[in-house]
């Protein structure tokens, strides 16, 4: 019985680590997308301000 419980808790720990890794990966991908969008917006605003001034 203890062996089964030990395996189950180890599996649960692995699943939690995998979920944590997936969350970190998702946050990094999201941060990269936002950074690309911010860079695009900054470039677009810079080009627009050159045409105005």
SEFISE-428184 format. One record per residue: residue in one letter; z, x, y of N, C-alpha, C in turn. Coordinates in steps of 0.02 Angstrom, whole numbers, padded with zeros to 5 digits, always signed. Each point is the difference from the previous one (the first is absolute). Example, Ala and Ser with C-alpha at 12.3 -4.5 7.8 and 13.67 -1.06 7.14 Angstrom:
2
A+00390+00660-00284+00000-00045+00059+00000+00045+00060
S-00036-00018+00053+00003+00042+00059+00037-00039+00055
END
This chain:
53
X+00000+00041-00060+00000-00041+00060+00000+00043+00063
X+00042+00051+00001+00004+00043+00059-00066+00036+00012
X-00033+00020-00054-00065+00035+00005-00052-00045+00034
X-00003-00064-00020-00046-00048+00030+00015-00009+00074
X+00065-00005+00016+00020-00008+00070-00019+00061+00041
X+00010+00059-00029-00018+00062+00033-00075+00003+00013
X-00040-00019-00050-00073-00001+00009-00021-00050+00054
X+00032-00058+00000-00016-00051+00049+00017+00023+00071
X+00058+00031+00008+00019+00023+00067-00044+00057+00023
X-00020+00043-00046-00046+00055+00018-00068-00028+00021
X-00024-00050-00037-00064-00032+00017+00005-00034+00068
X+00055-00032+00013+00010-00032+00065+00000+00052+00056
X+00032+00056-00012+00001+00054+00050-00071+00026+00013
X-00039+00007-00054-00070+00022+00008-00040-00050+00040
X+00011-00065-00014-00036-00051+00037+00019-00001+00074
X+00063+00011+00014+00023+00003+00070-00031+00060+00035
X-00003+00058-00034-00031+00059+00030-00074-00012+00012
X-00034-00032-00047-00071-00014+00008-00011-00048+00058
X+00044-00050+00007-00006-00047+00056+00013+00035+00066
X+00049+00045+00001+00013+00038+00061-00060+00044+00018
X-00029+00032-00050-00060+00042+00012-00057-00042+00027
X-00009-00060-00028-00055-00044+00023+00012-00022+00071
X+00063-00014+00018+00015-00020+00069-00014+00057+00049
X+00019+00061-00019-00013+00058+00043-00075+00010+00008
X-00037-00005-00054-00073+00009+00003-00031-00054+00045
X+00024-00061-00006-00027-00055+00041+00016+00013+00074
X+00060+00022+00014+00018+00015+00070-00041+00057+00029
X-00012+00051-00041-00042+00056+00024-00071-00023+00014
X-00028-00040-00045-00068-00026+00010-00003-00043+00063
X+00051-00041+00009+00002-00043+00058+00006+00042+00064
X+00042+00051-00002+00008+00043+00058-00066+00035+00017
X-00036+00022-00051-00065+00032+00012-00049-00048+00032
X-00001-00063-00024-00045-00050+00029+00017-00012+00073
X+00065-00007+00015+00020-00012+00069-00017+00060+00044
X+00008+00060-00027-00016+00061+00039-00075+00002+00014
X-00042-00017-00049-00072-00001+00012-00018-00053+00051
X+00032-00058-00004-00013-00053+00049+00022+00021+00070
X+00057+00033+00005+00024+00023+00065-00048+00053+00029
X-00024+00044-00042-00047+00052+00023-00065-00033+00024
X-00025-00049-00038-00060-00035+00020+00010-00036+00066
X+00057-00034+00009+00014-00036+00061+00005+00048+00059
X+00031+00056-00010+00007+00050+00053-00068+00027+00020
X-00042+00016-00049-00067+00024+00015-00041-00053+00036
X+00005-00062-00023-00037-00055+00031+00022-00010+00073
X+00065+00002+00012+00027-00008+00068-00022+00059+00044
X+00000+00059-00028-00021+00059+00038-00074-00005+00020
X-00042-00021-00046-00071-00008+00016-00010-00055+00052
X+00037-00054-00007-00006-00056+00048+00022+00020+00069
X+00053+00040+00004+00025+00020+00066-00049+00049+00034
X-00037+00039-00039-00050+00044+00029-00057-00039+00031
X-00018-00056-00031-00054-00041+00025+00021-00040+00062
X+00064-00015+00006+00025-00038+00057+00006+00045+00061
X+00028+00058-00010+00017+00044+00057-00056+00041+00022
END
